[in-house]
Amino acid sequence: MPVKQNPDNNVDTNTSIDDDINDEEACSTEEQDMLENTQELEKPEEDIGKKINQLRLTKGFSQRKLARLAGLTNTSISAIERNKVSPAVNTLKAILEVLDSDLNTFFSDEWKERKDRVVVTPKDLVEISEPNSRVSIKQVFNGSPIKNLGFLIEVYQPNSSTEDRISHEGEEIGTVIEGKIIIRIDDTTYLLNEGDSYVIKTCLPHTFINPTNAITRIISAHTPATY
């Protein structure tokens, strides 16, 4: 069972995944901020959310990274991909520019959907961490535009950590398969050893810290699939 314990004062909490930013609106239902006072797309027959999801995953971007680069909120990207809201033209242009596409290509007849894979090999994993990060988080993705569950393979280099106070909607479950990890949730810390598992509400600000001089490996699943 996880044991509450204060982290080592020498833990390097400055090393982080740039992709993970504080998402204060993670538990919010404010999902239509990108639609105010703008013209909506007149393409009701298009599965816009599905296409954006495919383009984003092809680029290896998380929803948070796409939102940051496009000047939107993580909640907005999540709502668009789930077709909960229809993006304004200018909003879609901003998203497509980040994803190296444009409106003509996006709505062309030449659009091809990726086929779902059954077997996902190591080379098919999608790295969602920044190249210079000491924490590697790889997503198991089979090409399907419909994802209710996200699955991650995480590797923490010695004395590394994720961004301080990550938050996003949903629930996460994980298991430490090698090493140790500290999970800090608000002002409480939990030390997990190899074989220990955790269940957390991810809308609560949290940080993962490897306080040791050895590599830590974790496998985790989260829902909804916000990466």
N, C-alpha and C positions, 0 to 999 in steps of 0.2 A: 504494500500500500504506500502511496506517496507520503512523505514525511515533511511537515512544515519545517523550513530551515532558512536562515538568512544566508544570502549568497556571499561568497568570498569577496572581500573588498577589492581584491586585485583582478576581479573579472573585467575583461575588456568589453565594455558595453558600447564603445564607440563604433565598432565594426558592425555593419548592418546591411540589410537588403534595402537599397535605395527604392526599390519597387514598392515596399510596404510603407505607407504613410498613415498618419493618424486620420482615421475616418470617423469623425465625430457623428456623422449622420447615419452610421451603420445600423442603428436600431430604429431609425426614423422611417416614416411612411411618406416623406416628402419626395416623391419620385417624378414630379412633373415640372420641375423648375426650369427645364430646358425648353418648355413649350410656351412660356408666357410671352405674349406680344410678338409671336413669330408665325410665319406661314407654315402650315403642316404639309407634308408630302401627299401628293395625290396618287399614291400607288398602293391602294388597299390590297390588291391581289398579290403583292410582293411580300415574301417572308423576310422582311428587313432584318429582324433580330437574328434569325438563323444565319443569314449571310455575314453579318457583322461578327457574330460569334466565330464563324469559320475563318474569316480573315484575321481576327485577333489571335486565335490559337495557332494559325499558320505562322504568324510573326513571333509567336512565343511570348506574347504579352499577357499579363494578368489584367483583370478588369480595372484594378487600381492604377496600373501603369498607363493603360489607355486613357483612363479618365484624367489623369494628371497631364498627359501630353496634349490632350484635346481641350483642356480647360473646362472639364466637366466634373461632376461628382461621381464617386463609385456607385452610389445609389441610382444615378441616372443611367449609367451604362448597363447596370444590372436590369433595370426596368425595360430598357430598349431591347436588350438581347432576349428577354422573356416575352417581348411583344405586349408588355403592359401599357406602354405608351408609344406613340409614333413620333419620331424625332422631326424637328423642323428642318427645312432644307439646309440652312446655314449650319445647324448642328451636325447633320449627316456629312456635309462637306468637310467640316473640321475633323470628324472621326476618320473619314476615308483618306484625308491627307496624311494623317498619322500612320495609317495602314498601307500607304503607298498605292492608293487606288483613287478613282474619281467616279462621278455620278454616271457618266456614259458607260464605263466598264461595268459598274455595279448593276445597272439595269439592262445590260445587253443580253441578247439571246445566247451569247457564247459562254454565259456563266456555267461553270461545271461544279457540281457538288462533289465533295470528297466522299469516298466510299468508307464505310465503317470497317475497321480492322477487328479481328478476333484476337490475334496475337500481337502484342506490342513489344517490340524488341528494344534493347537499350538505346539504339540509335534513333528510335522513334519517340523517345521521351522528350518532353518539352521543358527546357530549362527556363524557369521564370525569374531567376535571380539575375542581378546585374553581373557582367563579366568579371568585375574586380571584387566581388563579394566573397567573403570567406565562409559563407553559408550557401550551400547548393540545395535548391529546392526544385525537383523535377516532377513534372506532372505526367501521369499515365493517361494518355489521350489516344483514342482509337479513331478519331476523325468524325465522330458523330456530333451533329449540331445540337442534339438534345441531350443535356447532361443534368441529372438530378443529384449526382454524387461526384465529388472530386476526390482523387486519390493521389497522394504525394509521397515521394521518396526523398528524405531530407538527410543531408550530411553537414555536420557542424565541425569545422576545424577547431583545434585547441584554442580555448579562451576567445571564442567568438559568440556573437549573438545576433538575433534579428533586431529590426528597428524597435526602439522603445515604444511601448504602449500601442501595439497594433490592435485594431478593432474592425470587425466586419460582421455582417449578419450571419446567423445560423449557429450550428453546433459542430464541434470537431472532436474526433476520437483518435488517439494515437498510441503507439507502443514503442518503447525504447528497445531497439534490438542490439545495440552496442553502446557502451559507455554510460555517461550520466548526463542529465539535463536538469536545469532549474527552470521552472515556469513561474514567472512573477505575474500575478493577477491583482491589479490595483496595488495595495500595500502588503499583500501576502505572498510568500514564496513557498514553492513546493519542490523538493528534491526527489527526482525519479532516478532509480538505478536500472540497470539492464533487466528487462523482463517486466518492468512496471508499465502500466498504461494510464492514460488520462482521458477525462471527458470534460470539456469546457464549453461554456456559452461564449462564442467568439465576439459577441457585441460588447463584452467586458474587456477593457484595455489589458493587453497581455504581452509578455516578452519571453522569448526562449533564450536561455543562456547556457553555453557549455563552459563550466567553471574549471575544467581539467586540462591537463597537458596531452590528452589523447583525443582521437576523433570520436564523435558521437553520431550514431545513425538512428533515425526514426522513420517509421512508416505511419502515415496518417490519412484519415478520410474526413471529409467535411461536406455538409449540406446546408443550404444550396451551394452549387458549384460556383463560387465567386472568383475563381482564378481562371 
